[in-house]
Amino acid sequence: MALARSGPGLLLRDVLRDDDPRLAAIAGVLAEVAPDILLLQGVDHDHEFMTLAALRDRIAREGPRYPHLFALRPNSGWPTGLDMDGDGRRGGPGDAQGYGAFSGQGGMALLSRHPIDTGAARDWSALLWRDLPGALLPEVDGRPFPSEEAQAIQRLSSVGHWAVPVTLPGGRLTILAFHAAPPVFDGPEDRNGRRNADEIRLWQHILDGGLGPAPDRPFVIAGVANLDPERGEGRHEAIRALLSDSRVQDPRPMRPGAMFRFETAHWPQAGALRVSYLLPSAGLTVSGAGIYWPEGGDAGAAVATLAGPHRLIWVDLSLD
C-alpha cells in the first residue's frame, strides 16, 4: 500500500490532517477485509512509533483496532556515505542500504489484534549480502560492482527480514516478514535483479538453520517479493524455488474475474504481476485465501485502486 512520503514526518502529518483520499481508501480496504494480523509495507518508520500509532488509530475508526504494534528500523534510507548504486555520486536514495531518500522511508510494520512477543523476535536485516552462501554479487569486467568498498558494507535486505512470534488463542504463529528490492532500475550488472533473488533465497537458508536456529513452526512467510514466477523482469527461478519448497504451501490467493487471477499488483508499464505472497508452513490448515481486488462494477473497485498499485492479499488459517 502506498504509504511512504518524500520526507520524514510527512506521513504522520498527513494522517493527523485526515484529508488524504489515499489514506482514507487504505482504511476502507482494511475495514472491508479486517485481518487479525496485518503486515503493512511501505510505511515510514519513526523510533517511537508515533506515525504507526496514529495510523493504527485512523484504521480503527472504521475497521479493526490493533493494540499490538511491531516495527524495526528498516535498511531503506539508511545512509552509507558511499556510492552504492554505481552512478558516481554519493548521498542519493540509491546510496542507502536500501533505496530511500531518508532513514526509515518505506519500512514495514506488523499490526495485530493478538499479543506480539517482541522479545523473541529475530532480525536478519544486518546480514551482509556477501555473507549469504552462494551470493549473486554483481560484477563488471570481473570487478566487484560498484566497488569492493561498497560490497564490504552492503546489507542484503533492502528493507528487512524478520521473524516475529504472535500469540494466538490456539498457540503461536511466527510471521516471517520481508520486502525485497524490485529487480529493475539497474544496468547490465543486474545489481537489483541479483539482490532481489538473494533476498528471496535468504528464506530457504533461514529455514535450513544455516543462519541460526530455524524459525519455529507454524509460520507464514509474508511480504513483497517483487518477483512473479513467470512474467516480468527478474530471476524467476528464485521465487519458483521458494514456492516449491516442501516446508511451505502456496494457497494461491486469487482475484475475481481476471485472465491472470493470481496477480497482486498492477503498474501501467509492467502490467499485472504476482509479487506479494503469504506462504504458510506445511501442515497449517488453510481455510481460505484471496486478493482484495473488486471488479470494475463493484462498489469497492475505485477504493482498492486508490489505495495503491499493490492489492491486499489474505489467508485464513487454523492452528488446530
C-alpha positions in Angstrom: 0.0 0.0 0.0 1.2 3.5 -0.9 2.1 5.0 2.5 5.7 6.3 2.0 6.2 10.0 1.8 9.0 12.2 0.4 10.3 13.4 3.8 10.5 12.4 7.5 7.3 13.2 9.5 5.1 13.8 6.4 3.2 10.6 6.8 2.4 11.5 10.4 1.3 15.0 9.3 -1.0 13.5 6.6 -2.5 11.0 9.0 -3.3 13.7 11.6 -4.7 16.1 8.9 -7.1 13.4 7.9 -7.7 14.8 4.4 -5.7 12.4 2.3 -8.0 10.4 0.0 -5.5 7.6 -0.4 -5.2 7.1 3.4 -9.0 7.0 3.6 -9.0 4.4 0.8 -6.4 2.2 2.6 -8.5 2.4 5.8 -11.6 1.5 3.8 -9.9 -1.7 2.4 -8.8 -2.7 5.8 -12.3 -2.2 7.2 -13.6 -4.5 4.5 -11.1 -7.3 5.0 -10.4 -6.8 8.7 -7.4 -9.1 9.1 -6.4 -10.2 12.6 -2.7 -9.8 11.8 -1.6 -7.2 9.3 1.8 -6.6 7.7 2.0 -3.1 6.2 4.5 -2.4 3.5 6.0 1.0 2.5 5.1 2.7 5.8 7.6 5.3 7.0 9.3 4.4 10.3 10.0 6.5 13.3 11.6 5.5 16.5 8.7 6.0 18.9 6.0 4.6 16.6 4.2 7.9 16.5 3.3 7.5 12.9 2.3 3.9 13.2 0.2 4.6 16.3 -1.6 7.4 14.5 -2.2 5.2 11.5 -3.5 2.4 13.7 -6.0 4.9 15.3 -7.1 6.1 11.8 -7.7 2.5 10.7 -9.7 1.8 13.9 -12.3 4.5 13.1 -14.0 2.3 10.5 -12.2 -1.0 10.9 -10.2 -3.3 13.2 -8.2 -1.9 16.1 -4.7 -3.3 16.6 -3.5 -2.9 20.1 -0.2 -4.6 19.3 2.4 -3.0 17.1 5.9 -4.1 15.9 8.4 -2.4 13.7 12.2 -2.3 13.4 14.3 0.4 11.7 14.4 -0.6 8.1 17.5 -0.6 5.8 15.7 1.6 3.4 17.2 5.1 3.5 19.9 4.0 6.0 22.9 6.2 4.8 26.2 4.6 3.9 28.4 7.6 2.8 29.4 5.6 -0.3 28.4 5.3 -3.9 26.3 2.1 -3.7 24.5 2.2 -7.0 27.5 3.0 -9.2 26.3 6.3 -10.6 29.4 8.1 -9.5 27.7 10.2 -6.8 27.1 9.8 -3.1 24.2 10.7 -0.8 21.3 9.8 -3.2 18.5 7.4 -2.3 20.3 4.6 -4.2 23.3 5.0 -2.0 21.5 4.0 1.2 21.5 0.4 2.4 18.1 0.1 0.8 16.6 2.6 -1.6 15.3 5.6 0.3 15.5 9.4 0.5 15.7 9.4 4.3 16.3 6.9 7.0 13.1 4.9 7.6 11.3 5.7 4.3 9.2 2.9 3.1 9.6 0.4 6.0 7.5 -2.4 7.3 5.1 -2.7 10.3 3.2 -5.6 11.9 -0.2 -4.8 13.5 -2.0 -7.4 15.4 -5.2 -8.0 17.5 -3.2 -10.6 19.4 -0.1 -10.1 21.5 3.3 -9.9 19.8 6.2 -11.5 21.5 8.6 -8.7 20.8 11.4 -10.1 23.0 11.5 -13.3 20.9 11.6 -11.5 17.5 14.6 -12.1 15.3 16.1 -9.9 12.7 18.4 -10.8 9.8 18.4 -7.3 8.3 22.1 -6.6 9.2 23.3 -9.7 7.3 25.9 -8.6 4.6 25.0 -9.6 1.1 28.4 -11.1 0.6 27.9 -13.4 3.6 24.9 -15.2 2.1 26.1 -18.6 0.9 26.3 -18.5 -2.9 25.6 -14.8 -3.0 25.0 -13.5 -6.5 27.1 -10.4 -6.1 27.3 -8.1 -9.2 30.5 -7.7 -11.2 31.6 -5.6 -14.1 34.6 -6.8 -16.1 35.5 -9.2 -13.3 35.5 -6.4 -10.6 33.0 -6.0 -7.7 30.2 -3.6 -8.6 30.0 -0.8 -7.7 33.2 -1.3 -5.7 34.9 -3.6 -3.2 34.4 -1.0 -0.5 30.7 -0.8 -1.2 30.3 -4.6 -1.1 32.1 -4.8 2.2 29.2 -2.9 3.9 26.2 -3.7 1.7 23.4 -5.4 3.6 21.3 -8.0 1.7 17.9 -6.9 3.0 16.7 -3.8 1.1 14.1 -3.3 3.9 14.3 -6.1 6.3 13.9 -9.8 7.1 12.2 -10.6 10.5 10.7 -13.5 12.4 8.0 -12.2 14.7 6.0 -14.6 17.0 2.4 -13.8 17.6 0.5 -15.4 20.5 -2.9 -16.7 19.3 -5.7 -18.4 21.3 -4.7 -21.7 19.8 -0.9 -21.3 20.0 1.9 -19.3 18.5 2.4 -18.2 14.9 5.6 -16.8 13.6 5.4 -14.1 10.9 8.4 -14.2 8.6 8.2 -10.7 7.1 10.2 -9.1 4.3 10.2 -6.7 1.3 12.6 -7.4 -1.5 14.1 -4.9 -3.9 12.5 -4.7 -7.3 14.6 -6.5 -9.9 14.7 -3.4 -12.2 16.2 0.1 -12.3 19.8 -1.0 -12.7 22.2 -1.7 -15.6 23.8 -4.7 -17.3 25.4 -5.8 -14.0 21.9 -6.7 -12.8 22.5 -5.5 -9.3 18.9 -5.2 -8.3 17.9 -8.4 -10.0 20.6 -10.3 -8.2 19.8 -8.7 -4.9 16.1 -9.5 -5.3 16.8 -13.2 -6.0 19.1 -13.4 -3.0 16.6 -11.7 -0.7 14.1 -14.4 -1.6 16.7 -17.2 -1.3 17.5 -16.0 2.1 14.4 -17.6 3.5 15.5 -21.1 2.4 18.8 -20.6 4.2 17.0 -19.4 7.3 14.6 -22.5 7.1 17.7 -24.7 6.7 19.1 -23.4 10.0 22.1 -22.0 8.3 21.8 -18.6 9.9 20.9 -19.7 13.5 18.1 -21.9 14.7 15.4 -22.4 12.1 12.2 -20.5 13.0 9.6 -22.3 15.0 6.6 -23.8 13.2 3.9 -22.9 12.4 5.0 -19.8 10.4 3.9 -17.7 7.5 6.3 -16.1 5.1 4.7 -12.8 4.3 5.8 -9.9 2.2 6.6 -8.4 -1.2 9.0 -10.5 -3.2 8.7 -8.1 -6.2 9.0 -11.1 -8.4 6.4 -13.0 -10.5 7.1 -16.7 -11.1 6.7 -16.4 -14.8 6.2 -12.9 -16.1 8.0 -9.5 -15.9 11.7 -8.9 -15.2 13.8 -10.7 -12.6 15.3 -14.1 -11.9 12.1 -16.1 -11.7 13.8 -19.3 -10.5 14.3 -17.7 -7.1 10.6 -17.4 -6.3 9.7 -20.7 -8.1 12.2 -22.4 -5.8 10.6 -20.9 -2.7 7.1 -21.7 -3.8 8.0 -25.4 -4.5 9.8 -25.8 -1.2 8.2 -28.7 0.7 8.4 -26.7 4.0 5.8 -24.2 2.8 2.5 -24.3 1.0 1.2 -21.9 -1.6 -2.5 -21.2 -1.1 -2.5 -19.2 -4.4 -4.8 -16.3 -3.5 -6.9 -15.3 -6.5 -8.6 -12.2 -7.7 -12.1 -12.4 -9.3 -12.8 -12.2 -13.0 -9.3 -11.8 -14.4 -7.3 -13.7 -17.0 -4.2 -13.8 -14.7 -6.0 -14.5 -11.5 -3.0 -14.6 -9.1 -1.5 -11.2 -9.8 -1.3 -8.9 -6.7 -0.3 -5.6 -8.3 -0.7 -3.6 -11.4 1.6 -0.9 -13.0 0.9 0.9 -16.2 4.4 0.0 -17.6 4.7 -3.7 -16.4 1.0 -4.7 -16.2 -0.4 -7.1 -13.6 2.1 -9.3 -11.8 2.1 -11.6 -8.8 4.6 -10.0 -6.5 3.2 -10.4 -2.9 3.0 -13.7 -1.1 1.6 -15.4 2.0 3.2 -18.8 2.3 2.1 -20.8 5.4 4.2 -23.6 6.7 3.4 -27.1 5.6 0.8 -28.6 7.9 -1.1 -25.5 8.7 -4.8 -25.7 7.7 -5.7 -23.1 5.1 -9.5 -22.5 5.0 -9.5 -19.6 2.6 -7.3 -17.2 0.6 -7.9 -14.2 -1.7 -6.9 -10.9 -3.1 -9.0 -7.8 -2.4 -9.4 -6.7 -6.0 -13.1 -5.9 -6.7 -14.1 -5.9 -10.3 -14.8 -2.6 -12.1 -18.5 -2.6 -11.4 -18.2 -3.4 -7.7 -18.6 -0.7 -5.1 -15.1 -1.2 -3.7 -13.2 -1.2 -7.0 -12.4 2.5 -7.0 -11.4 2.4 -3.4 -9.0 -0.5 -3.9 -7.4 1.2 -6.9 -6.9 4.5 -5.0 -5.3 2.6 -2.1 -2.3 1.9 -4.3 -0.9 -0.4 -7.1 -0.4 -3.3 -4.6 -3.6 -5.2 -3.5 -4.1 -6.6 -0.1 -3.8 -10.4 0.0 -5.2 -12.6 2.8 -5.3 -16.2 4.1 -7.5 -17.7 6.8 -5.5 -20.2 8.9 -6.3 -22.7 11.7 -3.7 -23.8 14.2 -5.8 -26.9 15.1 
